[in-house]
Amino acid sequence: MMWVIPLAIAATVVDAPGSTRGLYLQLIHQARADGRARAAIAYLDDFERRYPGDADARLLRVNALLDLGDVDGAEEAAEALPHGGGDAVRGHLLAARGRWAEAIGHYQRAVMSSPADPMIRNALGYAQFRAGRTASAIESLRGAIDLAPGSAVIRNNLLLALFAGGQKTQAEMLLNQLRDGRERETLRRKIMAEAEHPSHGEDR
């Protein structure tokens, strides 16, 4: 079981206010955020007819294919990106193959390139956890949550690493930030079940 899949992160959309291109890309981003990866790909097909060769759209296609679990398709799409999409994308593609130890180096370089990006730090921490490097994972995920304290994805990954690393007091302190007792207990059960059976190492 994989608690949170670290996915490729799209380039920031920067366009003039009211730009059709920018609005279209935001629609694609929203479809992905809503878990509608197939809709995102359909929008991308239409978008790329209007704006052929757009770099942001190509990266979004890699992301959407990863959302669907189509790793072969994502790898093929990444070949069209400059330098294969960079270290973050290469890390995500390796992670999608379960090649966690190989992904770590790419994520570390991506963090050096974008030190204030919490989701790259999150991806690094999760890969470290899955590779059995729990102490390093905790440190990476603490750095990520400092940058994005409201992120449930990062919080859950940090909880997972803390419980797996035997740091139950710190994990409970983080869990207690959830005000809803039922939500807190449900999350505790899920996290502890995953922490007890993390399937560390390479998944082939």
C-alpha positions in Angstrom: 0.0 0.0 0.0 1.2 3.5 -0.8 -0.1 6.1 1.5 0.5 9.2 -0.6 1.9 9.0 -4.2 4.3 11.9 -4.8 3.3 13.3 -8.2 5.0 15.5 -10.7 4.5 19.2 -10.1 3.4 21.4 -12.9 5.1 24.7 -13.8 3.5 27.8 -12.4 1.1 29.4 -14.8 2.1 33.0 -15.4 -0.1 34.9 -17.8 -1.7 38.2 -18.2 -5.0 38.6 -16.3 -7.9 37.1 -18.3 -5.6 35.2 -20.7 -7.4 32.4 -22.4 -4.2 30.2 -22.1 -3.9 30.9 -18.4 -7.6 30.2 -17.7 -7.4 27.0 -19.7 -4.4 25.8 -17.8 -6.1 26.6 -14.5 -9.1 24.5 -15.6 -6.7 21.6 -16.3 -5.0 22.1 -12.9 -8.4 22.0 -11.2 -9.5 18.8 -13.0 -6.3 17.2 -11.6 -6.9 18.6 -8.1 -10.5 17.2 -8.2 -9.2 13.7 -9.1 -10.5 13.9 -12.7 -7.3 12.9 -14.5 -9.1 11.7 -17.6 -10.9 15.1 -17.9 -7.6 16.8 -17.5 -6.2 14.8 -20.4 -9.2 15.6 -22.6 -8.8 19.3 -21.8 -5.1 19.0 -22.6 -5.8 17.5 -26.0 -8.0 20.5 -26.8 -5.5 22.9 -25.3 -2.6 21.6 -27.3 -4.6 22.0 -30.6 -4.8 25.7 -29.7 -1.3 26.1 -28.2 0.9 23.4 -29.8 4.2 22.8 -28.1 3.3 24.5 -24.9 5.8 23.5 -22.2 3.4 23.8 -19.2 0.9 21.6 -21.0 3.5 19.0 -21.7 4.4 18.8 -18.1 0.7 18.7 -17.1 0.3 15.7 -19.4 3.1 13.8 -17.6 1.3 14.6 -14.3 -2.1 13.5 -15.5 -0.7 10.2 -16.8 1.0 9.6 -13.5 -2.4 10.3 -11.8 -3.9 7.5 -13.9 -1.0 5.1 -13.2 0.1 5.1 -16.8 3.8 5.2 -16.1 4.8 4.1 -19.6 2.8 7.0 -21.1 4.2 9.4 -18.6 7.8 8.4 -19.4 7.0 8.8 -23.1 5.5 12.2 -22.5 8.5 13.3 -20.4 10.8 12.6 -23.3 9.3 15.6 -25.1 10.3 17.9 -22.1 13.6 19.8 -22.1 16.1 17.7 -20.2 13.4 15.2 -19.5 11.5 17.6 -17.3 14.3 18.0 -14.7 15.2 16.2 -11.6 11.7 16.4 -9.9 10.0 14.8 -12.9 12.7 12.1 -13.2 12.3 11.4 -9.4 8.6 11.0 -9.8 8.9 8.6 -12.7 11.3 6.5 -10.7 9.1 6.6 -7.7 6.1 5.5 -9.8 8.2 2.4 -10.7 8.9 1.8 -7.0 12.6 2.7 -7.5 12.7 4.7 -4.3 16.5 4.8 -3.7 17.2 6.0 -7.2 14.5 8.6 -6.9 16.1 10.1 -3.8 19.1 11.6 -5.6 16.9 13.3 -8.1 14.7 14.7 -5.4 17.7 16.0 -3.5 18.9 17.9 -6.5 15.4 19.2 -7.1 15.3 20.5 -3.5 18.6 22.3 -4.1 17.1 23.9 -7.2 13.8 24.9 -5.5 14.4 25.0 -1.8 11.1 26.7 -0.9 8.9 24.2 -2.8 7.2 22.1 -0.1 5.9 19.4 -2.4 9.4 18.5 -3.7 10.5 18.2 -0.1 7.5 16.1 0.6 8.3 13.8 -2.4 11.9 13.5 -1.1 10.7 12.6 2.4 8.3 10.0 1.1 10.9 8.4 -1.1 13.3 8.3 1.8 10.6 6.7 4.0 9.9 4.0 1.3 13.6 3.3 0.9 13.8 2.7 4.7 15.6 5.9 5.6 13.1 6.9 8.2 15.3 9.5 10.1 16.1 11.3 6.9 12.4 11.2 5.9 11.3 12.8 9.1 13.8 15.6 8.7 12.7 16.2 5.0 9.0 16.1 5.9 9.5 18.5 8.8 11.1 20.9 6.4 8.1 20.5 4.0 5.5 21.0 6.7 7.2 24.2 7.9 6.8 25.5 4.4 3.2 24.4 4.0 1.7 23.9 7.5 -1.8 23.5 6.2 -1.0 20.6 3.8 -2.8 17.4 4.8 -0.7 15.4 2.3 2.5 16.5 4.0 1.1 16.1 7.5 0.0 12.5 6.7 3.4 11.6 5.3 5.1 13.1 8.4 2.7 11.2 10.7 3.6 8.0 8.8 7.3 8.5 9.2 7.0 9.5 12.9 5.0 6.4 13.8 7.2 4.1 11.8 10.3 5.7 13.4 8.9 5.1 16.9 8.4 8.8 17.6 4.9 8.3 18.9 4.8 11.3 21.2 5.6 13.7 18.4 3.1 11.9 16.1 0.3 12.3 18.7 1.1 16.0 19.1 0.7 16.4 15.4 -2.5 14.3 15.3 -4.0 16.3 18.2 -4.0 19.4 16.0 -7.1 17.8 14.3 -10.1 19.1 16.2 -12.6 16.5 14.9 -12.1 13.5 17.2 -13.7 11.0 14.7 -11.4 12.3 11.9 -8.4 12.1 14.2 -9.1 8.4 15.2 -9.8 7.4 11.6 -6.5 8.9 10.5 -4.6 7.4 13.4 -5.8 3.9 12.5 -4.9 4.3 8.8 -1.5 5.7 9.6 -0.6 3.1 12.2 -1.7 0.3 9.9 0.6 1.6 7.1 3.4 2.3 9.5 3.3 -1.3 10.7 3.5 -2.6 7.1 5.4 0.0 5.1 6.8 -2.3 2.4 10.2 -0.6 2.5 12.7 -1.0 -0.3 12.4 -1.4 -4.0 9.0 -2.5 -5.4 9.5 -4.3 -8.7 
